[in-house]
Amino acid sequence: MAQAGPAKLHAINSSLDPKMLNLLGKPKIADQEAWEHLRALFASRSRAQLMSLKAKLSSTTKGSESVQVYMQTLKNIANEIGLISTPVEDLDLVIYVLNGLGFDFKEI
């Protein structure tokens, strides 16, 4: 694997917290290796975060919030899931929305 060019390596290094740079180890690590190393370091954390977000998506209810605030909350959670995994399907999001609205909206 080719070594990272100075610009690519600098881009990776500058996007990381200085504490994270120590976890990468070798200063001349190839950019693909660097990303794979970072992915491995954070994979379990991402999975835990994904599970937490999916649980939050399925358990969030409208409660005393307005429908607009409730919908925005679910959209924000779905967007976060999409950032770390695959996007939430529209049909699934509709099901989550309807399940959390409560009996006042059962005719929907």
N, C-alpha and C positions, 0 to 999 in steps of 0.2 A: 504494500500500500504506500502511495507517495506521501511524503511529508507535507504538512500543511504549509501553504505559502504564508509569508509574514502577515499579509492582510487578513487572511482567513483565521489564522490563529489569534491574531490581535482582536478580531471581531468576537470570537468565542470568549477569550479571556476578559475583554472589557464588558461583556454582558453578564459576567458572573460576579457574585460577591467574593471579596478577597478570601474569605474562609473556604469557599468552594474551590478556589484555585488549588489549594493544598490537597484537596481530594483527588484532583486530576493526576497528580504525580508529575510525570516527565514534562519538562517545559517544551519539548519539541514534538509532542504527541501529534499524530496525524489527526486532521479534523474529524474524519469519520470515526476514528477510535475515540476521540474526545466525546463526541455526541453519544456513541454507544456506551461509554463509561458513565456519562451523566444519566442516560436512560436507565441503566442498570441500578444506579444509586437511588433513583427516585421512583422506580417502577412500583415498588410495594407501597410507597406513600401515595402515588397516584391512584393505585387500585383502592386503597383505603378511602381516599378522598372521593373517588367515583362511587363507591358503595354508599358513603355518607350522603352524597348529593342525590343519588337515586332514592335512598330512604326518605330524604327530606322532600323530594318531589312527590313521592307517593303518600306522604303523611301530612302535607301542608293543606290546611283548610281555609276557607274564606273567613270564618270566625266573624269578628265585628268590623273587619276591613271592608272598604268598598270593593266592588267587583273589579274596578280598574286597578287598584293596588294589588289585589289578589292575583289578577292575571299577570301583572308586571313582575310580581314575585316569582311566579311559576316560570315565566319567560326567562328571567335572570338565572334561575337554577338550571333550566334547560340549556341556556347558552354556556354556562360553566361546564356542564357535562359535555357539550359539543367541543369545548376547547381541549379537554383532556381525553376524550374518547370519540366515539361516533355521535353525530347529532341525534337528538331525540326525534323519532318519527312524529309527523304531524298528528296521525291518528292516536298514537300513544299519548301525546300531549293533551289532545281533546279529552281522552278518557281520564287523565289525571285531573284536568280542570273540572269536568263534570262530577267526578267523585268527591271533590273537595268543596263543591258549592253548597251542599246540604239540601235539606228538604224544601226550602223556599224556592228552589229552582228545579224541582224534580220534573216539571213539565218540559223542560228543555230536552 
